[in-house]
Amino acid sequence: MPEGMNVEIAHKLTEHEHNPKPSHRAEWLEIAEALVLAVVAVATAWSGYCSARWDGRQAVLYGNATRLRVEGAAALEEAR
């Protein structure tokens, strides 16, 4: 697609109707959309935090399980 056509499309997409003052309903809708996006952003960040925290906990538990398995194998060999 030629570059000039991209610019034309961008200008068409950004054109606004001649409505000087948006309605109150439109303003409230924009505020609600912003709030929903904020909640989604915080939920995404919290989810990433919890995931990273669980990964660390899982690594500790895996290390403990490995240590106990090795100790158990050593005890088994000693008992034989």
C-alpha positions as protocol buffer text, in pm:
chain_id: "A"
residue {
  index: 1
  type: MET
  ca { x: 0 y: 0 z: 0 }
}
residue {
  index: 2
  type: PRO
  ca { x: 154 y: 338 z: -93 }
}
residue {
  index: 3
  type: GLU
  ca { x: 251 y: 563 z: 193 }
}
residue {
  index: 4
  type: GLY
  ca { x: 21 y: 842 z: 79 }
}
residue {
  index: 5
  type: MET
  ca { x: -277 y: 612 z: 107 }
}
residue {
  index: 6
  type: ASN
  ca { x: -186 y: 526 z: 468 }
}
residue {
  index: 7
  type: VAL
  ca { x: -186 y: 895 z: 552 }
}
residue {
  index: 8
  type: GLU
  ca { x: -526 y: 941 z: 388 }
}
residue {
  index: 9
  type: ILE
  ca { x: -671 y: 648 z: 582 }
}
residue {
  index: 10
  type: ALA
  ca { x: -528 y: 786 z: 907 }
}
residue {
  index: 11
  type: HIS
  ca { x: -684 y: 1127 z: 840 }
}
residue {
  index: 12
  type: LYS
  ca { x: -1021 y: 969 z: 761 }
}
residue {
  index: 13
  type: LEU
  ca { x: -1015 y: 765 z: 1080 }
}
residue {
  index: 14
  type: THR
  ca { x: -934 y: 1068 z: 1295 }
}
residue {
  index: 15
  type: GLU
  ca { x: -1199 y: 1295 z: 1145 }
}
residue {
  index: 16
  type: HIS
  ca { x: -1472 y: 1383 z: 1389 }
}
residue {
  index: 17
  type: GLU
  ca { x: -1830 y: 1474 z: 1317 }
}
residue {
  index: 18
  type: HIS
  ca { x: -1921 y: 1835 z: 1377 }
}
residue {
  index: 19
  type: ASN
  ca { x: -2068 y: 1771 z: 1719 }
}
residue {
  index: 20
  type: PRO
  ca { x: -1916 y: 2046 z: 1934 }
}
residue {
  index: 21
  type: LYS
  ca { x: -2036 y: 1912 z: 2268 }
}
residue {
  index: 22
  type: PRO
  ca { x: -2064 y: 1540 z: 2342 }
}
residue {
  index: 23
  type: SER
  ca { x: -2372 y: 1428 z: 2532 }
}
residue {
  index: 24
  type: HIS
  ca { x: -2360 y: 1353 z: 2903 }
}
residue {
  index: 25
  type: ARG
  ca { x: -2421 y: 987 z: 2824 }
}
residue {
  index: 26
  type: ALA
  ca { x: -2112 y: 978 z: 2601 }
}
residue {
  index: 27
  type: GLU
  ca { x: -1904 y: 1143 z: 2873 }
}
residue {
  index: 28
  type: TRP
  ca { x: -2018 y: 890 z: 3134 }
}
residue {
  index: 29
  type: LEU
  ca { x: -1952 y: 607 z: 2892 }
}
residue {
  index: 30
  type: GLU
  ca { x: -1595 y: 727 z: 2843 }
}
residue {
  index: 31
  type: ILE
  ca { x: -1545 y: 751 z: 3219 }
}
residue {
  index: 32
  type: ALA
  ca { x: -1683 y: 398 z: 3264 }
}
residue {
  index: 33
  type: GLU
  ca { x: -1453 y: 268 z: 2990 }
}
residue {
  index: 34
  type: ALA
  ca { x: -1153 y: 429 z: 3158 }
}
residue {
  index: 35
  type: LEU
  ca { x: -1248 y: 275 z: 3493 }
}
residue {
  index: 36
  type: VAL
  ca { x: -1289 y: -71 z: 3339 }
}
residue {
  index: 37
  type: LEU
  ca { x: -949 y: -40 z: 3171 }
}
residue {
  index: 38
  type: ALA
  ca { x: -794 y: 67 z: 3502 }
}
residue {
  index: 39
  type: VAL
  ca { x: -945 y: -232 z: 3682 }
}
residue {
  index: 40
  type: VAL
  ca { x: -820 y: -464 z: 3408 }
}
residue {
  index: 41
  type: ALA
  ca { x: -470 y: -315 z: 3431 }
}
residue {
  index: 42
  type: VAL
  ca { x: -458 y: -362 z: 3810 }
}
residue {
  index: 43
  type: ALA
  ca { x: -596 y: -717 z: 3784 }
}
residue {
  index: 44
  type: THR
  ca { x: -334 y: -804 z: 3523 }
}
residue {
  index: 45
  type: ALA
  ca { x: -54 y: -666 z: 3738 }
}
residue {
  index: 46
  type: TRP
  ca { x: -183 y: -851 z: 4045 }
}
residue {
  index: 47
  type: SER
  ca { x: -204 y: -1174 z: 3848 }
}
residue {
  index: 48
  type: GLY
  ca { x: 157 y: -1137 z: 3733 }
}
residue {
  index: 49
  type: TYR
  ca { x: 270 y: -1066 z: 4089 }
}
residue {
  index: 50
  type: CYS
  ca { x: 90 y: -1372 z: 4226 }
}
residue {
  index: 51
  type: SER
  ca { x: 228 y: -1588 z: 3948 }
}
residue {
  index: 52
  type: ALA
  ca { x: 585 y: -1480 z: 4019 }
}
residue {
  index: 53
  type: ARG
  ca { x: 535 y: -1528 z: 4391 }
}
residue {
  index: 54
  type: TRP
  ca { x: 396 y: -1879 z: 4340 }
}
residue {
  index: 55
  type: ASP
  ca { x: 686 y: -1968 z: 4111 }
}
residue {
  index: 56
  type: GLY
  ca { x: 927 y: -1885 z: 4393 }
}
residue {
  index: 57
  type: ARG
  ca { x: 728 y: -2088 z: 4646 }
}
residue {
  index: 58
  type: GLN
  ca { x: 707 y: -2379 z: 4405 }
}
residue {
  index: 59
  type: ALA
  ca { x: 1085 y: -2373 z: 4356 }
}
residue {
  index: 60
  type: VAL
  ca { x: 1142 y: -2387 z: 4733 }
}
residue {
  index: 61
  type: LEU
  ca { x: 903 y: -2680 z: 4773 }
}
residue {
  index: 62
  type: TYR
  ca { x: 1063 y: -2862 z: 4479 }
}
residue {
  index: 63
  type: GLY
  ca { x: 1406 y: -2816 z: 4638 }
}
residue {
  index: 64
  type: ASN
  ca { x: 1279 y: -2954 z: 4970 }
}
residue {
  index: 65
  type: ALA
  ca { x: 1120 y: -3253 z: 4796 }
}
residue {
  index: 66
  type: THR
  ca { x: 1442 y: -3327 z: 4612 }
}
residue {
  index: 67
  type: ARG
  ca { x: 1644 y: -3305 z: 4935 }
}
residue {
  index: 68
  type: LEU
  ca { x: 1404 y: -3543 z: 5111 }
}
residue {
  index: 69
  type: ARG
  ca { x: 1415 y: -3786 z: 4818 }
}
residue {
  index: 70
  type: VAL
  ca { x: 1795 y: -3793 z: 4827 }
}
residue {
  index: 71
  type: GLU
  ca { x: 1797 y: -3839 z: 5205 }
}
residue {
  index: 72
  type: GLY
  ca { x: 1542 y: -4120 z: 5171 }
}
residue {
  index: 73
  type: ALA
  ca { x: 1752 y: -4294 z: 4906 }
}
residue {
  index: 74
  type: ALA
  ca { x: 2059 y: -4264 z: 5130 }
}
residue {
  index: 75
  type: ALA
  ca { x: 1869 y: -4407 z: 5426 }
}
residue {
  index: 76
  type: LEU
  ca { x: 1745 y: -4695 z: 5210 }
}
residue {
  index: 77
  type: GLU
  ca { x: 2099 y: -4779 z: 5100 }
}
residue {
  index: 78
  type: GLU
  ca { x: 2221 y: -4761 z: 5458 }
}
residue {
  index: 79
  type: ALA
  ca { x: 1943 y: -4993 z: 5572 }
}
residue {
  index: 80
  type: ARG
  ca { x: 2034 y: -5250 z: 5309 }
}
